[in-house]
C-alpha cells in the first residue's frame, strides 16, 4: 500500500497511494521544484501532483498548477521523539502565529468584493483535529505572482505524528469561491487519513 517508503530520522514513513494523485518526488524535475520552493530548515519527504499536472510535469515551473500536496519534515526535529503533548503545543503555537479571521464574516464579503487579505500573510480560517495524532489549520494566502497579478491560495497545514516523529503535510488549491474551502477541507481530510492509516 506504499507508493514509496522514506526515512525521517529513525522513523520509516510510508507514502501511500492516494487516488487521483502521483507521488513523484524522485522525478528529477519535480524534485528540483519541490526542493526549490521549500525553506532550508525543512526537508521534503514526498510530493504528490494530481493526474492533470503529472502528465505535464516536464513543464513544471513554467505552468501554474494547484491541487497538490507535500509531506515534509523540519530537519532539527528528525531525531526528536514527539507525542500528543508536543503536537498540541505546536498546534497552539502555529494558531497564535497566524492572523485568525471568522470565515462566516469573510465569506459574506469574499464573493461580493473580492478577497481582502494582506499580501503574503496567511489568514487562519479554521483549526481542528481529525484525530488525536494530527491537527489541521485551514488558511488563505494571497501572493503577487508577477507585478500587479495576484493569486489567492487556499491551503491546509497539517501536523501529524508518524512513528513518534512530528511530520507535516501541506495541501494547496487555488481559491475560486467559498466552495474551494469545502473542497479543500474534504480533500485534505481524505489525504491525511490515507497517510495516517498507511503507517499502521
C-alpha positions in Angstrom: 0.0 0.0 0.0 3.0 2.3 -0.1 3.8 4.2 -3.3 7.3 4.7 -1.7 8.9 4.4 1.7 11.2 7.1 3.1 13.1 7.8 6.3 12.9 10.8 8.6 15.4 10.4 11.4 14.9 6.8 12.6 11.3 6.8 11.6 10.2 5.0 8.4 7.4 6.7 6.7 5.0 5.0 4.2 4.0 7.4 1.4 0.6 5.9 0.4 -1.1 5.6 -2.9 -3.7 8.4 -3.0 -6.4 8.1 -5.7 -6.1 10.9 -8.3 -2.5 11.8 -7.3 1.0 10.6 -8.2 3.8 10.6 -5.6 6.7 11.8 -7.8 9.4 13.4 -5.6 12.0 11.1 -7.0 11.4 12.6 -10.5 14.4 15.0 -11.1 12.2 17.9 -12.4 9.7 17.5 -9.6 12.5 17.2 -7.0 14.1 20.4 -8.3 10.8 22.3 -8.0 9.9 20.8 -4.6 13.3 21.5 -3.1 13.5 24.9 -4.7 10.2 26.0 -3.1 10.9 24.6 0.3 12.5 26.6 3.1 16.1 25.4 4.1 15.1 24.3 7.6 12.7 21.7 6.1 13.2 18.6 4.0 10.7 17.3 1.5 9.8 13.6 2.1 7.0 13.2 -0.5 5.5 15.3 -3.3 2.1 14.5 -4.9 0.8 16.0 -8.1 -2.8 15.4 -9.4 -3.1 13.4 -12.7 -3.6 16.5 -14.9 -0.4 18.2 -13.6 1.6 14.9 -13.5 1.2 14.4 -17.3 2.6 17.9 -17.9 5.3 17.5 -15.2 8.2 18.3 -17.7 6.8 21.8 -18.0 6.6 22.3 -14.2 7.7 25.7 -13.1 6.6 27.2 -16.4 2.9 26.4 -15.8 0.8 27.4 -12.8 -0.6 24.4 -11.0 -2.6 23.6 -7.9 -4.4 20.7 -6.2 -1.1 19.2 -5.0 0.3 18.3 -1.6 3.7 17.6 0.0 4.8 15.7 3.1 7.8 17.2 4.7 9.8 17.4 8.0 11.7 20.0 9.9 15.3 18.9 9.9 16.0 19.7 13.5 13.1 17.5 14.6 14.1 14.4 12.8 15.9 12.8 15.8 13.4 14.1 18.4 10.6 11.9 19.7 7.2 13.6 19.6 3.9 12.6 21.2 0.4 14.0 21.8 1.7 16.8 24.1 4.2 18.1 21.6 1.6 18.0 18.8 -0.9 20.2 20.9 1.9 22.6 21.8 2.9 23.1 18.1 -0.8 23.5 17.1 -1.3 26.2 19.7 1.9 28.0 18.7 1.0 28.0 15.0 -2.5 29.2 15.6 -1.0 32.1 17.5 1.4 32.9 14.7 -1.2 33.5 12.0 -4.0 36.0 11.8 -7.3 34.4 12.6 -10.5 35.7 11.0 -14.0 34.4 11.2 -14.8 32.6 8.0 -18.6 33.3 8.2 -17.7 37.0 8.1 -15.1 36.6 5.4 -17.2 34.5 3.0 -20.0 37.1 3.1 -17.5 39.7 1.8 -15.4 37.4 -0.4 -17.9 36.8 -3.2 -19.1 40.4 -3.2 -16.0 42.5 -3.3 -13.1 40.1 -3.7 -10.8 38.9 -1.0 -9.3 41.5 1.4 -6.3 39.5 2.6 -3.0 41.1 3.3 -0.3 40.0 0.8 2.0 37.3 2.0 0.2 37.0 5.4 -1.6 33.7 5.8 -5.1 34.1 7.4 -6.4 31.2 9.5 -9.9 30.3 8.7 -10.3 27.2 10.9 -8.3 24.9 13.1 -9.3 21.4 14.1 -8.2 17.8 15.0 -9.2 15.0 12.7 -7.9 12.6 15.3 -5.5 12.6 18.3 -2.5 12.1 16.0 -3.0 15.2 13.9 -4.1 18.8 13.6 -5.3 20.8 10.6 -5.1 24.5 10.0 -7.1 25.9 7.0 -5.6 29.1 5.6 -5.8 31.6 2.8 -2.7 33.2 1.5 -2.6 36.0 -1.2 0.6 36.3 -3.2 1.8 38.5 -6.1 3.0 36.2 -8.8 4.0 38.9 -11.2 3.8 42.7 -11.0 0.1 43.6 -10.3 -1.0 40.0 -10.7 -2.2 38.2 -7.5 -3.2 34.7 -6.8 -5.0 33.6 -3.6 -4.2 30.1 -2.4 -6.3 28.1 0.0 -4.2 25.6 1.9 -4.2 23.3 4.9 -1.2 22.9 7.1 -1.3 19.6 8.9 0.9 18.4 11.7 0.9 14.6 12.2 2.6 12.1 14.4 4.2 9.2 12.5 6.3 6.7 14.4 7.0 9.2 17.2 8.1 11.9 14.8 6.3 15.2 14.0 5.8 15.4 10.3 4.0 18.0 8.1 1.6 17.8 5.2 0.5 20.8 3.2 -2.3 20.7 0.6 -2.9 23.6 -1.9 -5.8 24.7 -4.0 -6.3 28.0 -6.0 -9.0 30.0 -4.3 -12.0 30.5 -6.6 -15.0 30.9 -4.3 -16.3 29.6 -1.0 -16.8 26.1 -2.4 -13.0 26.0 -2.6 -12.8 25.8 1.2 -15.3 22.9 1.3 -13.3 21.0 -1.3 -10.0 21.9 0.5 -11.2 20.5 3.8 -12.7 17.4 2.2 -9.6 16.5 0.2 -7.2 17.4 2.9 -9.0 15.1 5.4 -9.0 12.3 2.9 -5.3 12.6 2.2 -4.5 12.9 5.9 -6.5 9.8 6.7 -4.7 7.9 4.0 -1.2 8.9 5.3 -2.1 8.1 9.0 -3.7 4.7 8.1 -0.8 3.7 5.9 1.6 3.8 8.9 -0.4 1.1 10.8 
